């Protein structure tokens, strides 16, 4: 499923982290509106933006490695 193979992979690490924060804020509101458990919505969002979906969050995340040090 390589719809956008290179577009999302060139995002800067700070933009990826901002997208993660945005999802954490928006997904619970959307889930409450459609009466879906918040955990299910966050898991679905993680699958979509993760390394097996749109690949916005890569398999070897630079931000996580930077913050871990």
C-alpha positions in Angstrom: 0.0 0.0 0.0 2.5 2.6 -1.2 0.1 5.4 -2.1 2.4 8.1 -0.8 5.8 6.4 -0.7 8.1 9.4 -0.3 5.8 12.3 0.6 5.3 11.4 4.3 8.8 10.0 4.7 10.4 13.4 4.2 8.5 15.0 7.1 10.8 16.6 9.6 10.9 14.9 13.0 9.2 17.8 14.7 6.3 17.7 12.3 5.8 14.0 13.0 5.7 14.7 16.7 3.2 17.5 16.2 1.0 15.2 14.2 1.1 12.6 17.0 0.1 15.3 19.5 -2.7 16.4 17.2 -4.0 12.9 16.9 -4.0 12.4 20.7 -6.1 15.5 21.0 -8.5 15.0 18.1 -9.2 11.3 18.0 -10.8 11.1 21.4 -13.2 13.9 20.5 -14.2 12.1 17.3 -14.6 8.8 19.1 -17.0 10.3 21.7 -19.0 11.8 18.9 -19.5 8.5 17.1 -19.8 6.5 20.4 -16.7 4.5 19.8 -14.3 3.6 22.7 -11.4 6.0 22.7 -8.8 3.3 22.9 -10.1 1.7 19.7 -9.9 5.0 17.9 -6.3 5.7 19.1 -5.3 2.2 18.0 -6.9 2.7 14.6 -5.2 6.0 14.2 -1.8 4.4 15.2 -2.3 1.8 12.5 -3.1 4.3 9.9 -0.1 6.6 10.5 2.3 3.9 11.5 4.9 2.0 9.5 2.4 -0.4 8.0 -0.2 2.3 7.0 0.7 5.7 5.5 4.2 5.4 6.9 4.1 8.8 8.5 5.7 7.4 11.6 8.7 5.3 10.3 9.8 2.0 11.7 13.0 3.5 13.1 11.7 6.8 14.6 14.3 9.5 14.8 12.3 11.5 17.4 11.9 8.6 19.8 15.6 7.8 19.6 16.5 11.4 20.2 14.1 11.7 23.2 15.4 8.4 24.6 18.9 9.6 24.9 
